[in-house]
């Protein structure tokens, strides 16, 4: 399967939570919503889902309220064949080096919510540049960032990222996460046109049919969770 279907786990205070519309104070343990698992323990969730690739967001790191590094390291050690992408709340080069040296992931994601263009420029000159992806975190099509250099129209930011040697660009629409509200296919198609990197879609995926449609417009992968937990996307597709 050339298209990457990437299972998402959001970790908060040591458990997997159900993310919805970016309202983190309302997130609850995933087993309260899932039709396929009865646990919110991250290690057990991975053991049951058995995805080829997983995107792990350490929400405590993103919110600067702690870390789930030990749990992520345990997941890494027990699942060496699983490809791991990690959103680790990277704010500076020190954070990036710490994540790389901990060897907790195959790919480190710099999210616009915490990172900056200056950090990206410095990271691009480091020896781990090829292991970095960028997540353009959006809410109502506005880039979530504290960096004035990133406060651009999202398509212009996608274009600006072309000069950096990163793996993927994730278009993460936080207001669509956990809602199954559908995908803005026209916007994603334009993102593909603007980018020289692979575009991955996050937020709003409802079904296997949505996956087929975004693959047709040139998107190379999708981050999925809610549609997996309510069985709209069958588990076997995560294992191909």
C-alpha positions in Angstrom: 0.0 0.0 0.0 1.8 3.2 -1.2 -0.7 5.5 0.6 0.2 5.9 4.3 -2.7 5.3 6.7 -1.2 6.5 10.0 -2.9 5.7 13.3 -3.0 8.6 15.8 -2.5 8.4 19.5 -2.9 11.5 21.6 -1.2 11.0 25.0 -2.2 13.1 28.0 -1.1 12.3 31.6 -0.1 8.8 30.6 -3.2 7.7 28.8 -4.6 7.8 25.2 -7.3 10.4 24.9 -10.1 11.1 22.4 -9.1 14.4 20.7 -11.8 16.6 19.5 -11.7 20.1 17.9 -8.5 20.9 19.8 -10.4 21.5 23.1 -7.8 19.7 25.2 -9.4 20.5 28.6 -12.3 18.3 27.5 -10.3 15.3 26.2 -11.3 12.0 27.9 -9.8 8.5 27.8 -10.2 6.8 24.4 -11.8 3.6 25.7 -14.9 5.6 26.6 -15.5 6.3 22.8 -13.9 3.3 21.1 -15.8 0.4 19.6 -12.6 -1.7 19.1 -10.6 -1.4 22.4 -11.5 -1.4 26.1 -8.3 0.2 27.3 -6.6 3.6 27.2 -3.2 2.3 28.2 -0.9 3.4 25.3 1.2 0.3 25.2 -1.9 -2.0 25.2 -3.6 0.2 22.5 -0.6 -0.3 20.2 -0.5 -4.1 20.9 -4.2 -4.4 20.0 -4.3 -2.1 16.9 -0.9 -3.3 15.5 -0.5 -0.4 13.1 2.4 -0.3 10.6 2.8 3.4 11.4 1.7 5.5 14.3 1.7 9.3 15.0 2.0 10.0 18.7 1.3 13.4 20.1 2.7 14.1 23.5 0.1 16.7 24.6 1.8 17.3 27.9 4.9 18.4 26.0 2.9 20.5 23.6 1.1 22.2 26.5 4.3 22.4 28.6 2.7 20.4 31.5 5.0 17.4 31.6 6.2 14.6 29.4 5.2 11.1 28.3 8.7 10.2 27.2 9.0 7.0 29.3 5.8 5.6 27.9 6.8 6.5 24.3 10.2 4.9 24.9 8.4 1.7 26.1 6.3 1.7 22.9 9.4 2.1 20.8 11.2 -0.7 22.6 8.3 -3.1 22.3 7.4 -2.3 18.7 10.6 -2.0 16.7 8.8 -2.8 13.4 6.3 0.0 13.9 7.2 3.3 12.3 6.7 6.1 14.8 6.2 9.8 14.1 6.2 12.0 17.2 4.8 15.4 18.0 6.9 16.3 21.0 6.2 20.0 21.6 9.6 21.0 20.1 10.3 24.6 21.0 14.1 24.8 20.4 17.1 23.0 19.1 17.7 21.5 22.6 14.3 19.8 22.6 14.9 18.5 19.1 18.3 17.0 20.1 16.8 15.5 23.2 14.1 13.7 21.2 16.6 12.5 18.6 19.0 11.2 21.2 16.3 9.4 23.1 15.6 7.4 19.9 11.9 7.3 20.6 10.8 7.9 17.0 11.7 7.5 13.4 10.4 10.9 12.5 10.2 14.0 14.7 7.4 16.5 13.9 7.8 20.2 14.3 4.4 21.6 14.9 3.7 25.3 14.2 2.0 25.6 17.5 5.3 25.4 19.3 8.1 25.6 16.7 9.4 28.5 14.6 10.9 29.2 11.2 14.2 30.0 12.9 14.2 26.6 14.6 13.4 24.9 11.3 16.3 26.8 9.6 18.7 25.6 12.3 17.3 22.1 12.4 17.7 21.9 8.6 21.4 22.4 9.0 21.7 19.7 11.7 22.6 16.0 11.1 18.9 15.0 11.8 17.3 17.2 9.2 16.2 14.2 7.1 14.2 12.8 10.1 12.0 16.0 10.5 8.5 16.7 9.3 6.4 19.8 9.8 2.8 20.0 11.0 0.9 23.1 9.9 -1.6 23.3 12.8 -4.7 25.0 11.6 -7.9 26.3 13.2 -10.5 27.7 10.7 -7.7 27.8 8.1 -5.5 30.0 10.3 -2.0 28.9 11.2 -1.7 28.3 15.0 1.7 29.8 15.9 3.4 32.3 18.1 6.0 33.0 15.4 5.4 36.0 13.2 7.3 34.4 10.4 4.7 31.6 10.3 1.7 33.8 10.5 1.0 33.4 6.8 -1.8 32.2 4.6 -1.4 28.4 5.1 -0.8 27.8 1.4 2.0 30.4 1.4 3.5 28.7 4.4 3.4 25.4 2.7 5.2 27.0 -0.3 7.8 28.6 2.0 8.6 25.1 3.5 9.8 24.0 0.0 13.3 25.4 0.7 13.8 23.1 3.7 14.9 19.4 3.6 12.0 17.9 5.5 10.2 14.6 4.9 6.5 15.5 5.0 4.2 18.4 5.5 1.1 17.6 7.7 -1.9 19.7 7.1 -3.6 19.3 10.5 -7.0 20.9 10.8 -7.5 20.9 14.5 -11.1 22.1 14.3 -11.9 19.0 12.3 -10.1 16.5 14.5 -12.4 14.0 16.2 -15.5 15.3 14.5 -15.7 13.3 11.3 -16.9 16.6 9.8 -15.4 15.8 6.4 -12.4 17.1 4.5 -11.9 20.2 2.5 -10.7 18.4 -0.7 -10.2 21.6 -2.7 -7.9 23.1 0.0 -5.9 19.8 0.2 -5.6 19.7 -3.6 -4.1 23.3 -3.6 -1.8 22.3 -0.8 -0.5 19.5 -3.0 0.1 21.9 -5.8 2.0 24.4 -3.6 4.2 21.8 -1.9 7.3 20.0 -3.2 7.1 17.7 -0.1 4.6 14.9 0.5 1.4 16.2 2.0 -0.3 14.3 4.8 -3.9 15.0 5.9 -5.0 15.3 9.5 -8.5 15.9 10.8 -12.0 15.1 9.5 -11.4 11.7 7.8 -14.7 9.9 7.9 -14.2 6.7 6.0 -12.2 4.6 3.6 -14.0 6.5 0.8 -12.4 9.8 2.1 -9.1 8.1 2.1 -9.6 7.0 -1.6 -10.5 10.6 -2.6 -7.6 12.3 -0.9 -5.2 9.7 -2.5 -6.7 10.6 -5.9 -5.8 14.3 -5.4 -2.2 13.5 -4.6 -2.1 13.4 -0.8 0.3 10.8 0.3 -1.1 9.8 3.7 -3.8 10.4 6.3 -3.7 10.6 10.1 -6.7 8.7 11.4 -8.1 7.9 14.8 -11.8 8.5 15.3 -12.8 6.7 12.1 -10.8 3.7 13.3 -12.3 3.6 16.7 -15.8 3.7 15.4 -14.9 1.1 12.7 -15.5 3.3 9.7 -12.0 2.4 8.7 -11.2 -1.3 9.1 -8.1 -2.3 11.2 -6.5 -4.3 8.4 -5.9 -1.2 6.4 -3.6 0.1 9.2 -1.6 -3.1 9.0 -0.8 -3.1 5.3 
